[in-house]
Amino acid sequence: MAKAKGAAKGSSKLPAALVKNALAKKDARRAALAREGFAAIADVHALRTKIADDFLAMGRALVTLKRREVYEAVGFDTFEALAEAKLDLSATRAATLVALFARLDAETVRALGVDRASALMNLADATPADDDVPALMTAKLTLPDGSVLDVAKASVPAIVAAATAFRRARGTPGARRGFTVGAVDPARLEAALRTLEAALGHRPVARLVATRKKTGADVTLRMTLEAFEGLAKRVGRAKTGRG
C-alpha cells in the first residue's frame, strides 16, 4: 500500500515542460494586460490635455461674452445671467474658466489639469503673500495652524482646504484678499492681444497676474526675441511720427 500511495503521488506531478508552458502563458497574459494598462494611461493623459485645451477655449469665449456690450446685445443684463441661462454654467464656474484662460498659460493648465489649476488659483488668492500659481506649484506653505503643506505632493482637496484655512485665519471666510484680477481685466487683455496680433502677424502668449495696484493686474508676455524687436521698432516709429 505504501508503494502504491507513493506512485500515485509521483504521477500527480506536472512535467517540467507543462509547468514552463503554463508560466510562459501567465507571463504573456500579464504582459498583454500591462500593454493594455499603459495604453489606457496614455489615453487618459491625451484626453486630459484635450479637456484642458477645451476649457481654455471656453475661457476665451467667455471673455468675449463677459464684455458688457456683448451680453447686453444678446439680451441679458449681466454676464452671470447669460452664463446660467444659455450655457448652464454657474457664476462661480464661469468665473473659474475665465480665470484659467486669463491667468495661466496653456502649458501650465495642461500639466496640472483643470481641477488642480483651479485649486492653485484659489490658494494663490487666499495666501497673505503676492503668490501666483507657478510659484506655488513647488512651494512648502506654513498653514495658520502651524502645519506645512507640500503643495507639489498635496491632493486637490488638501489644497482647497489650505485656501479655506488661510481665509478663515483672516476672519473673512470666502473673501479674497486685497489683490486679484479685476472683472474687466480679461477683456482688456484680450483686446490688447488682438491689437498685437494684427500688428505682429501672430498672437503672443500672455497671462494676467493679480496685484494690489490701483492700475489693475500686471501682464506677463512671452514672445520671440525677433517679434519683440519688431514691436519695439514699431513703437519707436510711432513715437517719432507723433513727434
C-alpha positions in Angstrom: 0.0 0.0 0.0 2.8 2.4 0.8 4.4 1.9 -2.6 1.1 2.4 -4.4 0.5 5.7 -2.5 3.9 6.9 -3.4 3.4 6.0 -7.0 0.1 7.9 -7.1 1.8 11.0 -5.6 4.6 10.8 -8.1 2.2 10.5 -11.0 0.3 13.7 -10.0 3.4 15.9 -10.5 3.2 18.0 -13.7 6.0 17.5 -16.2 8.5 20.4 -16.2 7.6 21.3 -19.8 4.0 21.8 -18.9 4.9 23.9 -15.9 7.2 26.1 -18.0 4.5 26.5 -20.6 1.9 27.5 -18.0 4.3 30.1 -16.6 5.0 31.4 -20.0 1.3 31.8 -20.7 0.8 33.6 -17.4 3.7 36.0 -18.2 2.3 36.6 -21.7 -1.1 37.4 -20.3 0.5 39.7 -17.7 2.5 41.5 -20.4 -0.7 41.9 -22.5 -2.5 43.3 -19.6 0.4 45.7 -18.9 0.3 46.9 -22.5 -3.4 47.4 -22.2 -2.9 49.3 -19.0 -0.2 51.6 -20.3 -2.3 52.3 -23.4 -5.2 53.3 -21.2 -2.9 55.6 -19.2 -1.7 57.3 -22.4 -5.3 57.7 -23.4 -6.2 59.4 -20.1 -3.2 61.8 -20.5 -4.2 62.7 -24.0 -7.8 63.2 -23.0 -6.8 65.3 -20.0 -4.7 67.5 -22.4 -7.8 67.8 -24.7 -10.0 68.7 -21.7 -7.6 71.4 -20.6 -7.5 72.8 -24.1 -11.3 72.7 -24.3 -11.6 74.5 -21.0 -9.1 77.2 -22.1 -11.1 77.7 -25.3 -14.2 78.0 -23.3 -12.5 80.6 -21.2 -11.5 82.6 -24.3 -15.1 82.6 -25.5 -16.4 83.6 -22.0 -14.0 86.6 -22.0 -15.9 87.8 -25.1 -19.3 87.1 -23.6 -18.2 89.0 -20.4 -18.0 92.3 -22.3 -21.0 94.3 -21.3 -21.8 95.4 -24.9 -21.8 91.7 -25.9 -24.0 90.2 -23.2 -26.4 93.2 -23.5 -26.6 92.7 -27.3 -27.7 89.1 -26.8 -30.4 90.1 -24.4 -29.0 89.8 -20.9 -28.5 92.4 -18.1 -25.4 90.5 -16.6 -22.8 88.1 -17.7 -23.8 85.7 -14.9 -27.4 85.6 -16.1 -26.2 84.8 -19.7 -23.9 82.0 -18.4 -26.6 80.4 -16.4 -29.4 80.7 -19.0 -27.5 79.9 -22.2 -24.5 77.9 -21.1 -25.8 76.1 -18.0 -22.8 77.4 -16.1 -22.9 78.8 -12.5 -21.4 82.2 -12.0 -18.6 80.6 -10.0 -17.8 78.1 -12.7 -17.9 80.7 -15.4 -15.5 82.9 -13.4 -13.1 80.0 -12.9 -13.0 79.3 -16.6 -12.3 83.0 -17.4 -9.6 83.0 -14.7 -8.0 79.8 -16.2 -7.7 81.5 -19.6 -6.7 84.9 -18.3 -4.2 84.0 -15.6 -2.5 80.8 -16.7 -0.7 79.7 -19.9 -1.9 76.6 -21.8 1.2 74.6 -20.8 0.6 75.1 -17.1 -3.1 74.1 -17.3 -2.3 71.0 -19.4 0.4 70.0 -16.9 -1.7 70.5 -13.8 -5.2 69.6 -15.1 -8.2 71.8 -14.8 -9.1 70.9 -11.2 -5.6 71.3 -9.8 -5.0 74.5 -11.7 -8.3 75.9 -10.3 -7.4 74.8 -6.8 -4.0 76.5 -7.0 -5.6 79.7 -8.3 -7.9 79.5 -5.2 -4.8 79.1 -3.0 -2.9 81.9 -4.6 -5.9 84.3 -4.0 -6.0 83.2 -0.3 -2.4 83.3 0.9 -1.1 86.5 2.6 1.7 87.0 0.1 1.5 88.0 -3.6 1.7 84.4 -4.7 0.9 83.1 -8.2 0.3 79.6 -9.4 3.8 78.9 -10.9 5.4 80.0 -7.6 3.0 77.8 -5.5 3.4 74.6 -7.6 6.5 73.6 -5.7 6.1 75.6 -2.6 6.0 74.4 1.0 3.5 76.6 2.8 3.1 77.1 6.6 -0.6 77.0 7.3 -2.3 79.0 10.0 -2.3 76.0 12.4 1.5 75.6 12.0 1.4 72.6 9.8 3.3 72.6 6.5 1.7 71.9 3.1 4.0 70.5 0.4 1.9 71.7 -2.5 3.6 69.5 -5.1 2.5 66.4 -3.2 -0.8 67.7 -1.9 -4.1 66.4 -3.2 -6.6 68.9 -4.8 -8.9 68.6 -1.7 -5.9 69.4 0.6 -5.1 72.5 -1.5 -8.7 73.7 -1.3 -8.7 73.1 2.4 -5.5 75.1 2.8 -7.1 78.1 0.9 -10.1 77.9 3.2 -7.8 77.8 6.3 -6.0 81.0 5.1 -9.2 82.8 4.6 -10.6 81.7 8.0 -7.4 82.9 9.7 -8.1 86.4 8.3 -11.6 86.2 9.7 -13.3 86.6 6.3 -14.3 83.1 5.0 -14.9 83.1 1.3 -13.5 86.6 0.7 -10.5 87.2 -1.4 -7.5 89.2 -0.3 -7.0 92.8 -1.5 -5.3 91.9 -4.8 -6.8 89.9 -7.6 -7.7 90.1 -11.3 -10.4 92.7 -11.9 -13.6 91.8 -13.6 -12.8 93.8 -16.7 -9.1 92.9 -16.9 -9.5 89.7 -19.0 -11.5 91.6 -21.7 -8.8 94.4 -21.6 -6.1 91.8 -22.1 -8.0 90.1 -25.0 -8.4 93.5 -26.8 -4.7 94.3 -26.4 -3.7 90.9 -27.7 -5.9 91.3 -30.7 -4.2 94.6 -31.5 -0.7 93.0 -31.1 -1.8 90.0 -33.2 -2.9 92.4 -36.0 0.4 94.3 -35.8 2.8 91.3 -35.4 1.0 88.7 -37.5 0.8 86.2 -34.6 -0.7 86.1 -31.1 1.8 86.4 -28.2 1.3 84.3 -25.1 0.2 86.4 -22.2 -1.4 86.0 -18.7 -2.7 88.3 -16.0 -1.0 88.5 -12.6 -3.1 89.7 -9.7 -1.7 92.7 -7.7 -2.8 95.3 -5.2 -2.0 98.1 -7.7 -4.8 100.6 -8.4 -4.0 100.4 -12.1 -5.1 96.7 -12.1 -3.4 93.5 -12.9 0.1 93.0 -14.3 0.7 91.1 -17.5 3.5 88.7 -18.3 4.1 88.4 -22.0 6.0 85.7 -23.8 7.1 86.1 -27.4 10.1 85.5 -29.6 13.0 88.0 -29.4 12.5 88.7 -33.1 8.9 89.6 -32.6 9.8 91.7 -29.5 12.4 93.6 -31.6 9.8 94.2 -34.2 7.3 95.5 -31.7 10.0 97.9 -30.2 10.7 99.3 -33.7 7.0 99.9 -34.3 6.6 101.7 -31.0 9.7 103.8 -31.8 8.5 104.7 -35.2 5.1 105.6 -33.8 6.6 107.9 -31.2 8.8 109.6 -33.8 5.9 110.1 -36.1 3.9 111.8 -33.4 6.8 114.0 -32.6 
